[in-house]
Amino acid sequence: MDKKIRQWLIVLILLVVSLILVSFLALAIGSSQIPITDIIDIVLNQKGTASYHILTGVRLPRIIVAIAVGGSLGLAGTLLQGMFRNPLVEPYTLGISGGASLGVCLTIVFGLHAKIGVVAYPLSGFMGAGLVIFVVYVLSLESGALKPNTMLLTGVMISFVSSSLVMLLMAVSKSDDLHNIVFWIMGSLDEPDLTLITIVSVGAVLGLIISLFHCHNLNALALGEEQAAFLGVNTTRTKKILFITASMLTGLSVSVAGIIMFVGLIVPHFMRMVIGADYRILVISSFLGGAVFLILCDLFARIIISPLELPVGVITGIIGGIVFIYVLGKKQVRL
Amino acid sequence: MSETILELNGLCIGYNRAKILNNINFNAGRAEIVSILGPNGSGKTTLLKTIAGAIDPMGGKILLQDRNTQDIPLKDLSRKMAVVMQFEQAAHMTVEEYVMMGRLPFFKSFQFFETQKDRDMVDKYLELTDTLGLKDLPFNQISGGERQLVSIARALVQEPMLLLLDEPTSHLDIGHQKQILDLIHTLKEHLNISVVIVLHDLNLASEYSDTLVMIDAESRTVFAQGTSEKVMTKEIIQQVYHTDVLMMKHPITDRPAVFLSRQKKRIDKNQG
């Protein structure tokens, strides 16, 4: 068999095994410890016990959300880095998460969820994210070539503007709305609503499938848009589809889990170091890697000051900030 | 006269409604090397990009084997015509991965992996361009000359009948210049590829091309075209480049060659 395909297979198997491993770890560890070896027995044979409820009602949904959100963010980062050809862009640094959070806050304040149901959250997140991607893209076109520094600064400014607007909304909103916003902004993978969990999971898988269909085009885009077109790639259509995909992935994640920063930066960067720049493997390994990473971060967030919980964004923020500075220093990113 | 591969018919080009060149007409036959010459800023690269399809023409037609290139689907076009621009980029790819990108036009929909044929093609053209040893190196870390050769290998795995090259020899030492132009000559002789090439160096163009197309920055159109004997004359070069030149003949091939002679600039000592 081809050497490259064998390498890819090994990485994929390693990632799947780690995903299963950390999932079991996250199922076992918590305020009440459940031995790893008993988990399967409890789920299959001990329905109705307290342990059964903790596993299937609390920890399992949380792990599913972590997989969907971590996968989505890792994938969104990979897509954005591919399209902008800049290793520092990701949903958070481009302000897309900020836009999505503003959309969700507007939904809370105007009570949209009461009118059209829980779908309002992912929908408004998607729209907020899409709007920001559109603005960033148009601005980067205006300034001629896609200059990395302009783009990043624009993204950071959009983040500021949207978080200020969120604060404005908080200042003028009623107290129970305020409680909702604060609770949601803290960012947690604890999501009781089954419909939302389903939406974000389906969205994540859909995003992965769409991306897999476009990985050849992403590879071609690495040669520049002009050269990609010379290789027969319809660059306009590819970018439209992938921008919509990236905003969907980000919007859904933010609407469920709040802003979790830098997953889309750390994961693709690490995967690129391990397996190389080919998007055929990068797309799927960033998804799996994002899932593993976020489960681990959430595990730390739960146990580090237990019985209290840290917002998971605190952990990803610290690791991500350091990685960002490292990438900036090491790679020849022209800022 | 051999079969016409590329035909430019009254082509007008430009960006954002600003016309750069008017009424361009020339042909490239099968296995013919056509060099586009002209002063800086005369629009040579823009012309090449327009032929390549990156810029829409403002008027006139570009025909590839009698078919308007704008009517040819992108993917079909990329199997007939390959383009190497002056500064190719490939992010984090290895040389092999980069050259493999040239096989993309041949991937069927839903095809995920390259075939053995694709891999053989990559090896074949890395071998032909003398770069097989660079296969596993990162594209970013090879030298400018190697990059140019590898880029041509990438274009060749597209199995084109027409190759467009933008200043492939600028910024290279004479060794690499010769290597690249000899390679292009081999492509013409053995693979029957037609080549349209933007060149700065008049003597290299004279030596290696079948047809020269001289573009003039003032009249914004083709000033002269034909064999090097016809285009490389003292009058034409002086008019287009506004520079005094000496014309000689190449000692072996007898093709025209151009020389510059030093001119003293008078500085009036009373001023400044």
Contacts between the chains, C-beta under 8 A, distances in Angstrom:
chain1	res1	chain2	res2	distance
A	2	B	113	8.0
A	5	B	113	6.9
A	85	B	91	6.5
A	216	B	104	6.0
A	216	B	107	6.3
A	219	B	97	8.0
A	219	B	101	6.5
A	219	B	104	7.7
A	220	B	101	6.1
A	220	B	104	5.9
A	222	B	89	7.9
A	222	B	90	6.3
A	222	B	91	4.2
A	222	B	92	7.7
A	222	B	93	6.6
A	223	B	88	7.0
A	223	B	89	6.4
A	223	B	90	5.8
A	223	B	91	7.9
A	223	B	98	7.6
A	223	B	101	6.2
A	224	B	89	5.6
A	226	B	49	7.6
A	226	B	54	5.0
A	226	B	85	7.0
A	227	B	83	7.3
A	227	B	85	6.9
A	227	B	88	7.0
A	227	B	89	8.0
A	229	B	53	7.0
A	229	B	54	6.5
A	229	B	74	6.6
A	230	B	52	6.0
A	230	B	53	7.4
A	230	B	54	7.4
A	230	B	78	6.1
A	230	B	81	7.9
A	230	B	82	7.2
A	230	B	83	4.4
A	231	B	78	5.3
A	231	B	101	6.3
A	231	B	102	7.1
A	231	B	104	4.8
A	231	B	105	6.1
A	231	B	158	7.6
A	232	B	74	4.7
A	232	B	75	3.7
A	232	B	76	7.8
A	232	B	77	6.9
A	232	B	78	3.6
A	232	B	79	7.5
A	232	B	104	6.6
A	232	B	105	4.4
A	233	B	74	7.2
A	233	B	104	7.3
A	234	B	74	6.1
A	272	B	92	6.5
A	276	B	92	7.1
A	276	B	94	7.6
A	276	B	97	7.7
A	277	B	91	5.9
A	277	B	92	3.6
A	277	B	93	5.7
A	277	B	97	7.4
A	278	B	93	7.9
A	278	B	97	6.4
A	280	B	112	6.6
